[in-house]
Each structure stands twice: as structure tokens, then as C-alpha cells.
Amino acid sequence: MDPASPRVLTVNGGSSSIEVALFETGPALRRILEGGIERIGTPEATFHVQGVDEEDTVARSVTAPDHTVAADALMDWIEARSERDPLTAVGHRVVDGGPSQSPVRAARRVGDEF
């Protein structure tokens, strides 16, 4: 399925945060929102998103005891705003710090098998 407005989600997970950006592809790459959840695992966790559309800009406290709950909250919010244009791809920055510190490409299109 080729959506009318292909969208790419980028994710950057840290030890106490998850940051995301959503891009619309086309003749030029256009960021349509960015934000995330900070202070995951604390009572002071916050959810913030800055969008191209004013109604997509929010900042509020959120219950995020762990990264799973935080990721679910972010994806629920993004999916609620992207029903017409499903995600085409997702990119995730992974920092391991293990013995091999050279970059490894691990990208795929949504729906493809690993």
C-alpha cells in the first residue's frame, strides 16, 4: 500500500526519555511534529509535542513508569493523528556501546519481515 502522503517516524530512546519526530515525504522532507516523553520512571514525567498544526502542540504531565508505557502513550497519540496517512517507515537510533562500535544499518519498511 502506498499512502498518499508517506510518513516516516524517527525515534530516539534514552535512559529516561523517548524523543520522536514525524516527517512527511514528498519532493521535500517536511517535519510535521516533534516531541517526546521526558523523565520516564519519575512522578515528574512530561509529554510534549510541537506540531505544524496548532492543535497538535501539547505539553502535560503523564504517567510513564517505564519505557513501554511511555512508548505506548506516544504511539497512541501519533496514531490518533495519522489515521489517513499510515506510517511508511520507522527509524530508531540505537546506541549499544558494546565491543563493536561501528555503525550497522538496520532499516526496513513497516510491514516487511525481518
C-alpha positions in Angstrom: 0.0 0.0 0.0 1.4 3.4 -1.0 -0.1 6.1 1.2 -1.0 9.5 -0.4 1.4 11.2 2.0 4.1 8.8 3.1 5.2 9.5 6.6 8.4 8.5 8.4 8.7 8.3 12.2 12.1 8.7 13.9 12.6 7.5 17.4 15.5 8.2 19.8 15.2 6.3 23.1 17.4 7.3 26.0 17.8 6.2 29.6 14.9 8.4 30.8 13.3 9.7 27.7 11.9 8.9 24.3 12.1 11.6 21.6 10.2 11.3 18.3 9.8 13.3 15.1 7.3 12.7 12.3 8.2 13.6 8.7 6.0 13.8 5.6 7.9 12.8 2.5 7.5 14.1 -1.0 9.5 16.5 -3.2 11.0 17.8 0.1 11.1 16.1 3.6 8.9 18.1 5.9 8.9 17.7 9.7 5.2 17.8 10.8 5.8 17.2 14.5 8.5 16.5 17.1 8.4 15.8 20.8 8.5 13.0 23.3 8.3 12.0 26.9 11.0 13.0 29.4 11.8 11.9 33.0 10.4 8.4 32.4 10.2 6.5 35.6 9.6 9.5 37.8 6.4 11.3 39.0 7.6 14.4 37.1 7.3 12.7 33.6 6.2 15.1 30.9 4.7 14.6 27.5 5.4 17.3 24.9 4.8 17.7 21.2 5.3 20.6 18.9 3.3 20.3 15.7 2.9 22.2 12.4 -0.8 22.3 13.2 -1.6 24.2 16.5 -3.9 21.5 17.7 -1.0 19.1 17.6 1.0 21.1 20.1 0.7 19.9 23.7 2.6 19.8 27.0 1.4 18.0 30.0 2.3 15.7 32.9 2.0 12.0 32.1 2.2 8.7 34.0 5.2 6.9 32.5 6.6 4.4 35.0 8.7 2.7 32.3 9.7 3.0 28.6 6.9 0.6 27.5 4.2 2.7 28.9 5.8 5.9 27.5 6.2 4.4 24.0 2.5 3.2 24.1 1.4 6.8 25.0 3.4 8.3 22.2 2.2 5.9 19.6 -1.4 6.2 20.7 -1.1 9.9 20.3 0.6 9.7 16.9 -1.8 7.1 15.5 -4.8 9.1 16.5 -3.5 11.9 14.3 -2.3 9.8 11.4 -5.3 7.7 10.5 -5.5 9.0 7.0 -1.8 8.6 6.3 -0.2 5.5 7.9 3.5 5.3 8.7 5.6 4.2 5.8 8.8 3.6 7.8 10.2 3.9 11.3 13.8 4.7 12.1 15.3 4.1 15.6 18.6 5.3 16.9 20.3 2.6 18.9 23.4 3.1 20.9 24.8 -0.1 22.4 28.3 0.8 23.4 29.3 -2.9 23.1 32.7 -4.3 21.8 32.0 -3.4 18.1 31.3 0.3 17.8 30.9 0.6 14.1 27.6 1.6 12.6 25.2 -1.1 11.4 22.3 -0.4 9.1 19.1 -1.9 10.4 16.3 -0.2 8.5 13.2 -1.7 7.0 9.9 -0.6 5.7 6.8 -1.0 8.0 5.2 -4.4 7.3 8.4 -6.1 5.9 9.6 -9.2 7.6 13.0 -9.1 9.4 
